Amino acid sequence: MMRIYCVKDYDELSRAAANRIAAQVTLKPDSVLGVATGSTPVGMYENLVRMYESGDLDFSEVTTVNLDEYKGLGKESSQSYVYYMEEKLFSKVNLNRERTFVPDGTELDSEKACREYDEILAQVGPADIQVLGIGHDGHIGFNEPADYFPDGTHCVALDEMTIQANKRFFESEKDVPRESYTMGIGAIMRAKTILLLVSGEEKAGILKKALFGPVTPRVPASILQFHQDVVVIGDEGALKEITE
Ligand code: PGA
């Protein structure tokens, strides 16, 4: 089942997303949270940190699993996803660091890195809730448009569109890593609940395609139509083509 919630703007989206995660952690303190990077969830993390600081939220028993990481980047690189998570969440709340998992970008043996991450995912179990953004090309995690839906963690070559979208975070385009490790579509689909966050008009077209177009690996997010519990929170811009 898919539920689509329309909120006014990015601030409301961030609050609503944080409230959904807070409800999850409050009702099940040892939840496994599937977490995401990118610009969309930044406000959600800010709200979660505030709730923690005011004593309303306790992360001490929570496990987190991240979707993806650039191959070749580790926590020393300010563009790595492990760095992002440290900055936005891990260092600001009382998570047990031994229970925060991100694919190891510093492991250059792709097969080994992916196998080890799959082992971790198998151990901690499916996420109770998986936060997702959507890329301009319909990717989720770094599952780019492809000929099939990959099940497990794998190494992907980033699409030109993704490189262009992400170059704003790097000094120059040539510094954007060309490969990343990402949780597979299968692992994402095993999450009990999916929380898809989408903000801004430039995502309106791809969001409509993903939610209402044909289910195809050419639009990886379209697989979510087959998930049993998807919560979409979109702002007016992102839902423009759906609500009109
Ligand atoms: P964004 O990325 O939140 O930075 O737009 C979303 C994504 O690529 O999944």
py3Dmol code that shows the C-alpha trace and the ligand (Angstrom):
import py3Dmol

protein = """\
ATOM      1  CA  MET A   1       0.000   0.000   0.000  1.00  0.00           C
ATOM      2  CA  MET A   2       1.195   3.448  -0.790  1.00  0.00           C
ATOM      3  CA  ARG A   3       0.196   6.567   1.104  1.00  0.00           C
ATOM      4  CA  ILE A   4       1.135   9.958  -0.248  1.00  0.00           C
ATOM      5  CA  TYR A   5       1.252  12.922   2.110  1.00  0.00           C
ATOM      6  CA  CYS A   6       1.439  16.389   0.693  1.00  0.00           C
ATOM      7  CA  VAL A   7       3.098  19.001   2.855  1.00  0.00           C
ATOM      8  CA  LYS A   8       3.569  22.658   2.129  1.00  0.00           C
ATOM      9  CA  ASP A   9       7.309  23.022   1.919  1.00  0.00           C
ATOM     10  CA  TYR A  10      10.696  21.632   2.858  1.00  0.00           C
ATOM     11  CA  ASP A  11      10.403  22.616   6.540  1.00  0.00           C
ATOM     12  CA  GLU A  12       7.137  20.766   6.901  1.00  0.00           C
ATOM     13  CA  LEU A  13       8.537  17.788   5.056  1.00  0.00           C
ATOM     14  CA  SER A  14      11.496  17.676   7.428  1.00  0.00           C
ATOM     15  CA  ARG A  15       9.282  17.847  10.501  1.00  0.00           C
ATOM     16  CA  ALA A  16       6.871  15.213   9.205  1.00  0.00           C
ATOM     17  CA  ALA A  17       9.709  12.835   8.308  1.00  0.00           C
ATOM     18  CA  ALA A  18      11.367  13.293  11.703  1.00  0.00           C
ATOM     19  CA  ASN A  19       8.039  12.672  13.444  1.00  0.00           C
ATOM     20  CA  ARG A  20       7.567   9.425  11.546  1.00  0.00           C
ATOM     21  CA  ILE A  21      11.061   8.248  12.534  1.00  0.00           C
ATOM     22  CA  ALA A  22      10.537   9.417  16.125  1.00  0.00           C
ATOM     23  CA  ALA A  23       7.297   7.428  16.334  1.00  0.00           C
ATOM     24  CA  GLN A  24       9.143   4.360  15.104  1.00  0.00           C
ATOM     25  CA  VAL A  25      11.937   4.693  17.675  1.00  0.00           C
ATOM     26  CA  THR A  26       9.561   5.542  20.508  1.00  0.00           C
ATOM     27  CA  LEU A  27       7.374   2.504  19.914  1.00  0.00           C
ATOM     28  CA  LYS A  28      10.296   0.179  19.153  1.00  0.00           C
ATOM     29  CA  PRO A  29      13.483   1.471  20.809  1.00  0.00           C
ATOM     30  CA  ASP A  30      15.675  -1.176  19.161  1.00  0.00           C
ATOM     31  CA  SER A  31      14.513  -0.324  15.645  1.00  0.00           C
ATOM     32  CA  VAL A  32      16.723  -0.781  12.621  1.00  0.00           C
ATOM     33  CA  LEU A  33      16.651   2.493  10.712  1.00  0.00           C
ATOM     34  CA  GLY A  34      17.650   2.476   7.069  1.00  0.00           C
ATOM     35  CA  VAL A  35      19.085   5.924   6.527  1.00  0.00           C
ATOM     36  CA  ALA A  36      19.924   8.012   3.501  1.00  0.00           C
ATOM     37  CA  THR A  37      22.205  10.880   2.561  1.00  0.00           C
ATOM     38  CA  GLY A  38      21.789  13.715   0.055  1.00  0.00           C
ATOM     39  CA  SER A  39      20.214  17.094   0.546  1.00  0.00           C
ATOM     40  CA  THR A  40      16.628  15.961   1.090  1.00  0.00           C
ATOM     41  CA  PRO A  41      16.986  14.360   4.556  1.00  0.00           C
ATOM     42  CA  VAL A  42      19.186  17.117   6.042  1.00  0.00           C
ATOM     43  CA  GLY A  43      16.226  18.868   7.684  1.00  0.00           C
ATOM     44  CA  MET A  44      14.881  15.583   9.001  1.00  0.00           C
ATOM     45  CA  TYR A  45      18.183  14.929  10.775  1.00  0.00           C
ATOM     46  CA  GLU A  46      18.151  18.449  12.241  1.00  0.00           C
ATOM     47  CA  ASN A  47      14.719  17.813  13.695  1.00  0.00           C
ATOM     48  CA  LEU A  48      15.748  14.423  15.063  1.00  0.00           C
ATOM     49  CA  VAL A  49      18.788  15.961  16.756  1.00  0.00           C
ATOM     50  CA  ARG A  50      16.543  18.601  18.346  1.00  0.00           C
ATOM     51  CA  MET A  51      14.172  15.946  19.644  1.00  0.00           C
ATOM     52  CA  TYR A  52      17.122  14.066  21.117  1.00  0.00           C
ATOM     53  CA  GLU A  53      18.506  17.225  22.728  1.00  0.00           C
ATOM     54  CA  SER A  54      15.186  18.044  24.326  1.00  0.00           C
ATOM     55  CA  GLY A  55      14.995  14.560  25.816  1.00  0.00           C
ATOM     56  CA  ASP A  56      12.145  13.375  23.613  1.00  0.00           C
ATOM     57  CA  LEU A  57      14.083  10.733  21.743  1.00  0.00           C
ATOM     58  CA  ASP A  58      16.552   8.048  22.752  1.00  0.00           C
ATOM     59  CA  PHE A  59      18.723   6.359  20.119  1.00  0.00           C
ATOM     60  CA  SER A  60      20.697   4.163  22.505  1.00  0.00           C
ATOM     61  CA  GLU A  61      19.241   0.898  21.225  1.00  0.00           C
ATOM     62  CA  VAL A  62      18.834   1.881  17.582  1.00  0.00           C
ATOM     63  CA  THR A  63      20.770   0.310  14.711  1.00  0.00           C
ATOM     64  CA  THR A  64      21.323   2.268  11.501  1.00  0.00           C
ATOM     65  CA  VAL A  65      22.182   0.960   8.052  1.00  0.00           C
ATOM     66  CA  ASN A  66      23.109   3.376   5.307  1.00  0.00           C
ATOM     67  CA  LEU A  67      22.148   2.887   1.705  1.00  0.00           C
ATOM     68  CA  ASP A  68      25.391   3.654  -0.026  1.00  0.00           C
ATOM     69  CA  GLU A  69      28.909   5.076  -0.082  1.00  0.00           C
ATOM     70  CA  TYR A  70      31.292   6.326  -2.736  1.00  0.00           C
ATOM     71  CA  LYS A  71      33.957   3.797  -3.590  1.00  0.00           C
ATOM     72  CA  GLY A  72      37.323   5.191  -2.556  1.00  0.00           C
ATOM     73  CA  LEU A  73      36.056   7.614   0.084  1.00  0.00           C
ATOM     74  CA  GLY A  74      36.263   7.099   3.830  1.00  0.00           C
ATOM     75  CA  LYS A  75      35.518   9.102   6.938  1.00  0.00           C
ATOM     76  CA  GLU A  76      38.443  11.492   6.345  1.00  0.00           C
ATOM     77  CA  SER A  77      36.823  12.747   3.166  1.00  0.00           C
ATOM     78  CA  SER A  78      34.233  15.431   3.775  1.00  0.00           C
ATOM     79  CA  GLN A  79      32.311  14.150   0.737  1.00  0.00           C
ATOM     80  CA  SER A  80      31.964  10.615   1.987  1.00  0.00           C
ATOM     81  CA  TYR A  81      28.606   9.480   3.254  1.00  0.00           C
ATOM     82  CA  VAL A  82      30.082   8.210   6.487  1.00  0.00           C
ATOM     83  CA  TYR A  83      31.331  11.763   7.109  1.00  0.00           C
ATOM     84  CA  TYR A  84      27.894  13.151   6.290  1.00  0.00           C
ATOM     85  CA  MET A  85      26.254  10.769   8.751  1.00  0.00           C
ATOM     86  CA  GLU A  86      28.776  11.633  11.469  1.00  0.00           C
ATOM     87  CA  GLU A  87      28.086  15.320  10.981  1.00  0.00           C
ATOM     88  CA  LYS A  88      24.333  15.206  10.630  1.00  0.00           C
ATOM     89  CA  LEU A  89      23.415  12.494  13.102  1.00  0.00           C
ATOM     90  CA  PHE A  90      25.911  10.044  14.575  1.00  0.00           C
ATOM     91  CA  SER A  91      27.972  12.554  16.558  1.00  0.00           C
ATOM     92  CA  LYS A  92      24.897  14.464  17.716  1.00  0.00           C
ATOM     93  CA  VAL A  93      22.731  11.783  19.297  1.00  0.00           C
ATOM     94  CA  ASN A  94      23.313   8.844  21.610  1.00  0.00           C
ATOM     95  CA  LEU A  95      23.600   6.149  18.946  1.00  0.00           C
ATOM     96  CA  ASN A  96      25.851   3.244  19.809  1.00  0.00           C
ATOM     97  CA  ARG A  97      28.588   3.646  17.156  1.00  0.00           C
ATOM     98  CA  GLU A  98      28.994  -0.083  16.979  1.00  0.00           C
ATOM     99  CA  ARG A  99      25.494  -0.243  15.633  1.00  0.00           C
ATOM    100  CA  THR A 100      25.880   2.296  12.814  1.00  0.00           C
ATOM    101  CA  PHE A 101      26.706   0.694   9.480  1.00  0.00           C
ATOM    102  CA  VAL A 102      27.789   2.266   6.194  1.00  0.00           C
ATOM    103  CA  PRO A 103      29.329   0.380   3.258  1.00  0.00           C
ATOM    104  CA  ASP A 104      33.118   0.607   3.539  1.00  0.00           C
ATOM    105  CA  GLY A 105      34.202   2.909   0.720  1.00  0.00           C
ATOM    106  CA  THR A 106      37.850   2.483   1.648  1.00  0.00           C
ATOM    107  CA  GLU A 107      37.695  -1.216   0.728  1.00  0.00           C
ATOM    108  CA  LEU A 108      38.690  -1.127  -2.924  1.00  0.00           C
ATOM    109  CA  ASP A 109      37.983  -4.785  -3.504  1.00  0.00           C
ATOM    110  CA  SER A 110      34.380  -4.310  -4.617  1.00  0.00           C
ATOM    111  CA  GLU A 111      33.389  -7.901  -4.207  1.00  0.00           C
ATOM    112  CA  LYS A 112      34.682  -8.004  -0.649  1.00  0.00           C
ATOM    113  CA  ALA A 113      33.125  -4.663   0.316  1.00  0.00           C
ATOM    114  CA  CYS A 114      29.722  -5.718  -1.015  1.00  0.00           C
ATOM    115  CA  ARG A 115      29.837  -9.186   0.509  1.00  0.00           C
ATOM    116  CA  GLU A 116      30.749  -7.776   3.902  1.00  0.00           C
ATOM    117  CA  TYR A 117      27.920  -5.271   3.776  1.00  0.00           C
ATOM    118  CA  ASP A 118      25.430  -7.985   2.840  1.00  0.00           C
ATOM    119  CA  GLU A 119      26.631 -10.001   5.808  1.00  0.00           C
ATOM    120  CA  ILE A 120      25.989  -7.036   8.078  1.00  0.00           C
ATOM    121  CA  LEU A 121      22.526  -6.540   6.611  1.00  0.00           C
ATOM    122  CA  ALA A 122      21.731 -10.217   7.096  1.00  0.00           C
ATOM    123  CA  GLN A 123      22.852  -9.993  10.706  1.00  0.00           C
ATOM    124  CA  VAL A 124      20.955  -6.879  11.711  1.00  0.00           C
ATOM    125  CA  GLY A 125      17.870  -7.916   9.781  1.00  0.00           C
ATOM    126  CA  PRO A 126      15.625  -5.910   7.505  1.00  0.00           C
ATOM    127  CA  ALA A 127      15.171  -2.249   8.315  1.00  0.00           C
ATOM    128  CA  ASP A 128      12.011  -1.431  10.226  1.00  0.00           C
ATOM    129  CA  ILE A 129      11.853   1.719   8.184  1.00  0.00           C
ATOM    130  CA  GLN A 130      14.003   2.764   5.242  1.00  0.00           C
ATOM    131  CA  VAL A 131      14.365   6.446   4.417  1.00  0.00           C
ATOM    132  CA  LEU A 132      14.794   7.118   0.713  1.00  0.00           C
ATOM    133  CA  GLY A 133      15.273  10.062  -1.572  1.00  0.00           C
ATOM    134  CA  ILE A 134      14.854   9.811  -5.315  1.00  0.00           C
ATOM    135  CA  GLY A 135      17.440  10.824  -7.902  1.00  0.00           C
ATOM    136  CA  HIS A 136      16.614  12.828 -10.995  1.00  0.00           C
ATOM    137  CA  ASP A 137      16.999   9.612 -12.988  1.00  0.00           C
ATOM    138  CA  GLY A 138      14.768   7.664 -10.604  1.00  0.00           C
ATOM    139  CA  HIS A 139      17.572   6.042  -8.652  1.00  0.00           C
ATOM    140  CA  ILE A 140      17.134   4.897  -5.055  1.00  0.00           C
ATOM    141  CA  GLY A 141      20.306   4.515  -3.071  1.00  0.00           C
ATOM    142  CA  PHE A 142      22.731   4.428  -5.972  1.00  0.00           C
ATOM    143  CA  ASN A 143      20.693   1.908  -7.915  1.00  0.00           C
ATOM    144  CA  GLU A 144      20.871   3.626 -11.271  1.00  0.00           C
ATOM    145  CA  PRO A 145      18.600   2.839 -14.230  1.00  0.00           C
ATOM    146  CA  ALA A 146      19.525  -0.672 -15.343  1.00  0.00           C
ATOM    147  CA  ASP A 147      18.281  -3.744 -17.168  1.00  0.00           C
ATOM    148  CA  TYR A 148      17.278  -5.545 -14.007  1.00  0.00           C
ATOM    149  CA  PHE A 149      16.683  -4.981 -10.286  1.00  0.00           C
ATOM    150  CA  PRO A 150      19.806  -6.069  -8.353  1.00  0.00           C
ATOM    151  CA  ASP A 151      19.124  -7.846  -5.093  1.00  0.00           C
ATOM    152  CA  GLY A 152      22.249  -7.429  -2.984  1.00  0.00           C
ATOM    153  CA  THR A 153      24.899  -4.804  -2.369  1.00  0.00           C
ATOM    154  CA  HIS A 154      26.850  -4.064  -5.535  1.00  0.00           C
ATOM    155  CA  CYS A 155      29.275  -1.633  -7.071  1.00  0.00           C
ATOM    156  CA  VAL A 156      27.770   0.748  -9.601  1.00  0.00           C
ATOM    157  CA  ALA A 157      29.110   3.189 -12.118  1.00  0.00           C
ATOM    158  CA  LEU A 158      27.339   6.472 -11.520  1.00  0.00           C
ATOM    159  CA  ASP A 159      25.186   7.876 -14.270  1.00  0.00           C
ATOM    160  CA  GLU A 160      26.188  11.087 -15.977  1.00  0.00           C
ATOM    161  CA  MET A 161      23.046  12.697 -14.530  1.00  0.00           C
ATOM    162  CA  THR A 162      24.047  11.679 -11.012  1.00  0.00           C
ATOM    163  CA  ILE A 163      27.610  12.922 -11.480  1.00  0.00           C
ATOM    164  CA  GLN A 164      26.234  16.250 -12.691  1.00  0.00           C
ATOM    165  CA  ALA A 165      23.801  16.443  -9.751  1.00  0.00           C
ATOM    166  CA  ASN A 166      26.496  15.608  -7.198  1.00  0.00           C
ATOM    167  CA  LYS A 167      29.339  17.714  -8.543  1.00  0.00           C
ATOM    168  CA  ARG A 168      28.063  20.685  -6.529  1.00  0.00           C
ATOM    169  CA  PHE A 169      29.505  18.978  -3.445  1.00  0.00           C
ATOM    170  CA  PHE A 170      32.987  18.613  -4.946  1.00  0.00           C
ATOM    171  CA  GLU A 171      35.661  21.082  -5.978  1.00  0.00           C
ATOM    172  CA  SER A 172      35.354  20.078  -9.588  1.00  0.00           C
ATOM    173  CA  GLU A 173      33.508  17.537 -11.676  1.00  0.00           C
ATOM    174  CA  LYS A 174      36.579  15.368 -12.025  1.00  0.00           C
ATOM    175  CA  ASP A 175      36.667  14.889  -8.244  1.00  0.00           C
ATOM    176  CA  VAL A 176      33.259  13.216  -8.201  1.00  0.00           C
ATOM    177  CA  PRO A 177      33.857   9.495  -7.690  1.00  0.00           C
ATOM    178  CA  ARG A 178      32.694   7.422 -10.643  1.00  0.00           C
ATOM    179  CA  GLU A 179      31.660   4.391  -8.641  1.00  0.00           C
ATOM    180  CA  SER A 180      29.822   3.638  -5.460  1.00  0.00           C
ATOM    181  CA  TYR A 181      28.665   0.752  -3.337  1.00  0.00           C
ATOM    182  CA  THR A 182      24.952   0.561  -2.850  1.00  0.00           C
ATOM    183  CA  MET A 183      22.464  -1.595  -1.070  1.00  0.00           C
ATOM    184  CA  GLY A 184      20.530  -3.529  -3.692  1.00  0.00           C
ATOM    185  CA  ILE A 185      16.908  -3.089  -4.608  1.00  0.00           C
ATOM    186  CA  GLY A 186      16.114  -6.416  -2.945  1.00  0.00           C
ATOM    187  CA  ALA A 187      17.469  -5.244   0.404  1.00  0.00           C
ATOM    188  CA  ILE A 188      15.593  -1.953   0.125  1.00  0.00           C
ATOM    189  CA  MET A 189      12.377  -3.821  -0.672  1.00  0.00           C
ATOM    190  CA  ARG A 190      12.808  -6.031   2.407  1.00  0.00           C
ATOM    191  CA  ALA A 191      12.452  -3.011   4.697  1.00  0.00           C
ATOM    192  CA  LYS A 192       9.155  -3.234   6.535  1.00  0.00           C
ATOM    193  CA  THR A 193       8.241   0.357   5.747  1.00  0.00           C
ATOM    194  CA  ILE A 194       9.633   2.742   3.143  1.00  0.00           C
ATOM    195  CA  LEU A 195       9.689   6.481   3.839  1.00  0.00           C
ATOM    196  CA  LEU A 196      10.250   8.276   0.554  1.00  0.00           C
ATOM    197  CA  LEU A 197      11.023  11.984   0.888  1.00  0.00           C
ATOM    198  CA  VAL A 198      10.785  14.235  -2.123  1.00  0.00           C
ATOM    199  CA  SER A 199      11.153  17.978  -2.268  1.00  0.00           C
ATOM    200  CA  GLY A 200      11.092  20.487  -5.083  1.00  0.00           C
ATOM    201  CA  GLU A 201       9.561  20.901  -8.470  1.00  0.00           C
ATOM    202  CA  GLU A 202      12.560  19.482 -10.317  1.00  0.00           C
ATOM    203  CA  LYS A 203      11.639  16.054  -8.910  1.00  0.00           C
ATOM    204  CA  ALA A 204       7.951  16.309  -9.899  1.00  0.00           C
ATOM    205  CA  GLY A 205       8.314  14.551 -13.258  1.00  0.00           C
ATOM    206  CA  ILE A 206      10.399  11.627 -12.069  1.00  0.00           C
ATOM    207  CA  LEU A 207       8.243  11.182  -8.963  1.00  0.00           C
ATOM    208  CA  LYS A 208       5.096  10.841 -11.034  1.00  0.00           C
ATOM    209  CA  LYS A 209       6.822   8.345 -13.306  1.00  0.00           C
ATOM    210  CA  ALA A 210       8.084   6.355 -10.333  1.00  0.00           C
ATOM    211  CA  LEU A 211       4.750   6.182  -8.521  1.00  0.00           C
ATOM    212  CA  PHE A 212       2.358   5.891 -11.450  1.00  0.00           C
ATOM    213  CA  GLY A 213       4.382   4.812 -14.475  1.00  0.00           C
ATOM    214  CA  PRO A 214       5.280   1.262 -15.460  1.00  0.00           C
ATOM    215  CA  VAL A 215       7.387  -0.690 -12.969  1.00  0.00           C
ATOM    216  CA  THR A 216      10.738  -0.984 -14.703  1.00  0.00           C
ATOM    217  CA  PRO A 217      14.432  -1.083 -13.745  1.00  0.00           C
ATOM    218  CA  ARG A 218      14.840   1.871 -16.098  1.00  0.00           C
ATOM    219  CA  VAL A 219      13.132   3.819 -13.278  1.00  0.00           C
ATOM    220  CA  PRO A 220      14.473   1.998 -10.222  1.00  0.00           C
ATOM    221  CA  ALA A 221      12.135   3.755  -7.761  1.00  0.00           C
ATOM    222  CA  SER A 222       9.124   2.375  -9.658  1.00  0.00           C
ATOM    223  CA  ILE A 223       9.657  -0.969  -7.860  1.00  0.00           C
ATOM    224  CA  LEU A 224       8.259   0.720  -4.748  1.00  0.00           C
ATOM    225  CA  GLN A 225       4.803   0.304  -6.302  1.00  0.00           C
ATOM    226  CA  PHE A 226       5.139  -3.367  -5.340  1.00  0.00           C
ATOM    227  CA  HIS A 227       6.072  -2.689  -1.709  1.00  0.00           C
ATOM    228  CA  GLN A 228       3.460  -3.338   0.955  1.00  0.00           C
ATOM    229  CA  ASP A 229       3.986  -0.188   3.015  1.00  0.00           C
ATOM    230  CA  VAL A 230       5.272   2.964   1.368  1.00  0.00           C
ATOM    231  CA  VAL A 231       4.860   6.389   2.903  1.00  0.00           C
ATOM    232  CA  VAL A 232       5.646   9.200   0.502  1.00  0.00           C
ATOM    233  CA  ILE A 233       6.085  12.668   1.935  1.00  0.00           C
ATOM    234  CA  GLY A 234       6.320  15.258  -0.780  1.00  0.00           C
ATOM    235  CA  ASP A 235       6.103  19.005  -0.747  1.00  0.00           C
ATOM    236  CA  GLU A 236       3.857  20.962  -3.076  1.00  0.00           C
ATOM    237  CA  GLY A 237       6.594  21.311  -5.684  1.00  0.00           C
ATOM    238  CA  ALA A 238       7.434  17.619  -5.796  1.00  0.00           C
ATOM    239  CA  LEU A 239       3.778  16.567  -5.945  1.00  0.00           C
ATOM    240  CA  LYS A 240       2.816  19.171  -8.491  1.00  0.00           C
ATOM    241  CA  GLU A 241       2.272  16.743 -11.371  1.00  0.00           C
ATOM    242  CA  ILE A 242       0.415  14.274  -9.182  1.00  0.00           C
ATOM    243  CA  THR A 243      -2.009  16.627  -7.470  1.00  0.00           C
ATOM    244  CA  GLU A 244      -2.923  18.746 -10.455  1.00  0.00           C
TER     245      GLU A 244
END
"""
ligand_1 = """\
9
PGA
P 19.049 14.659 -3.057
O 19.393 13.209 -3.609
O 18.323 14.441 -1.768
O 20.386 15.301 -2.848
O 18.209 15.303 -4.104
C 18.404 12.243 -3.661
C 18.998 11.014 -4.264
O 19.830 11.143 -5.172
O 18.621 9.935 -3.835
"""
view = py3Dmol.view(width=600, height=400)
view.addModel(protein, "pdb")
view.setStyle({"model": 0}, {"cartoon": {"style": "trace"}})
view.addModel(ligand_1, "xyz")
view.setStyle({"model": 1}, {"stick": {}})
view.zoomTo()
view.show()
